[in-house]
Structure formats: C-alpha cells, structure tokens
Amino acid sequence: MNRSEFDENKGLSMAHLPEILLGIGKISADNCEVTCGIRENLSVPSHTHLTDNYVLICEGVLYLTLDGQEKTVTTGEWCMIPAGTEHAERFVEKTSVIVFWLPK
C-alpha cells in the first residue's frame, strides 16, 4: 500500500474499533498510526486489517488467535499481525496495549 492508498483507507483500518477502545489516544504520522488502549473483559471477533500491526503489551495479557492457534502475549512482549491476516483477540484482565499500524 502506498502513501496515497494509506491516506484514502486510513479510517478503514481501524473502523471496527469503538472509540472507547482507543482509550488513551491515537498518534498519526506519515505511513504510521499508533494507538494506545486499555482493554478488559473483551473478545474481538475474527477480522483483518489493511496494515501490518505490531502490538506491545504494556500490562496484562492478550490472547491472540492467529491461523487458528491461540497464543498468549504477556507484559513486555510484542506480536506482529500481518496485513490481511484473519485474527481474533481476547482480553480477560485489564490489559494496556500500544499498536503500531503500518501500511503494507
């Protein structure tokens, strides 16, 4: 995805996220967006993004289902979700995340 495609689709990449999930904030820059949020007692059904997503867990646990396998991502760990990859997320306890949304 080039810069103009990213600009045109910017709102679509996170369109499924309720504003409350963006919680702490959102930073936009050339070819990247960064979101911070706190999630708890939440299951996000299977979906895809137009961007590669790099997720840092600052506190808590993310249960990420990718390629049909659930993996646990804990405090201080990173995970990467490639653009177009179907995935689901589950948060049981209070979990703080920083997500880098990078266009493909």
C-alpha positions as CSV (number, residue, x, y, z in Angstrom):
1,M,0.0,0.0,0.0
2,N,1.5,3.3,-1.0
3,R,1.1,6.6,0.9
4,S,-2.0,7.8,-1.0
5,E,-3.7,4.4,-0.6
6,F,-2.9,4.6,3.1
7,D,-4.4,8.1,3.4
8,E,-7.6,7.0,1.5
9,N,-8.0,4.0,3.7
10,K,-6.8,5.4,7.0
11,G,-10.3,5.5,8.5
12,L,-11.0,1.9,7.4
13,S,-8.0,0.3,9.0
14,M,-9.5,1.0,12.5
15,A,-13.1,1.4,11.5
16,H,-14.3,-1.6,13.5
17,L,-12.8,-0.3,16.8
18,P,-15.2,1.6,19.0
19,E,-13.7,5.0,20.2
20,I,-13.5,3.7,23.7
21,L,-11.0,1.0,22.7
22,L,-8.7,3.7,21.5
23,G,-8.9,4.8,25.1
24,I,-5.7,6.6,25.9
25,G,-5.1,8.0,22.4
26,K,-4.0,7.9,18.8
27,I,-1.0,9.4,17.1
28,S,-0.8,9.8,13.4
29,A,2.4,10.3,11.3
30,D,3.5,9.7,7.8
31,N,2.9,6.0,6.9
32,C,2.1,5.0,10.5
33,E,-0.6,5.3,13.2
34,V,-0.1,4.5,16.8
35,T,-2.9,3.7,19.2
36,C,-2.9,3.1,22.9
37,G,-5.7,1.5,24.8
38,I,-6.8,-0.4,27.8
39,R,-9.0,-3.4,27.3
40,E,-10.6,-5.8,29.8
41,N,-13.3,-8.5,29.7
42,L,-13.4,-8.1,25.9
43,S,-13.5,-10.5,23.0
44,V,-12.9,-9.1,19.5
45,P,-14.2,-11.5,16.8
46,S,-12.2,-12.6,13.8
47,H,-11.2,-9.7,11.5
48,T,-8.5,-8.4,9.3
49,H,-6.6,-5.1,8.8
50,L,-5.2,-3.4,5.7
51,T,-2.0,-2.7,7.7
52,D,0.8,-4.7,9.4
53,N,0.1,-4.4,13.1
54,Y,2.9,-4.5,15.8
55,V,1.4,-4.9,19.3
56,L,3.2,-4.2,22.5
57,I,1.6,-5.5,25.7
58,C,2.4,-3.0,28.5
59,E,0.3,-4.6,31.2
60,G,-1.8,-7.7,31.3
61,V,-2.3,-10.5,28.7
62,L,-3.5,-10.6,25.1
63,Y,-4.9,-14.0,23.9
64,L,-4.4,-13.7,20.1
65,T,-5.8,-16.3,17.7
66,L,-3.8,-16.3,14.5
67,D,-4.0,-19.1,11.9
68,G,-6.4,-21.0,14.1
69,Q,-4.0,-21.1,17.0
70,E,-4.4,-19.1,20.2
71,K,-1.2,-17.7,21.6
72,T,-0.6,-15.8,24.8
73,V,1.2,-12.4,24.6
74,T,2.2,-11.1,28.1
75,T,3.5,-7.9,29.6
76,G,6.6,-6.7,27.8
77,E,6.1,-8.9,24.8
78,W,5.5,-7.9,21.2
79,C,3.5,-9.7,18.5
80,M,3.0,-9.0,14.8
81,I,-0.2,-9.4,12.8
82,P,0.5,-9.3,9.1
83,A,-1.8,-7.2,6.8
84,G,-4.8,-9.2,5.6
85,T,-4.4,-12.0,8.2
86,E,-7.5,-13.1,9.9
87,H,-7.2,-12.9,13.7
88,A,-9.2,-12.6,16.9
89,E,-8.3,-11.0,20.2
90,R,-9.4,-11.8,23.8
91,F,-8.7,-9.8,26.9
92,V,-9.6,-11.2,30.3
93,E,-7.8,-9.0,32.8
94,K,-7.0,-5.3,32.5
95,T,-4.6,-5.0,29.5
96,S,-2.7,-2.0,28.2
97,V,-1.6,-2.1,24.6
98,I,0.3,0.0,22.1
99,V,-0.4,-0.8,18.5
100,F,1.6,0.4,15.5
101,W,-0.4,0.3,12.3
102,L,2.0,0.2,9.3
103,P,0.7,0.2,5.7
104,K,1.8,-2.7,3.6
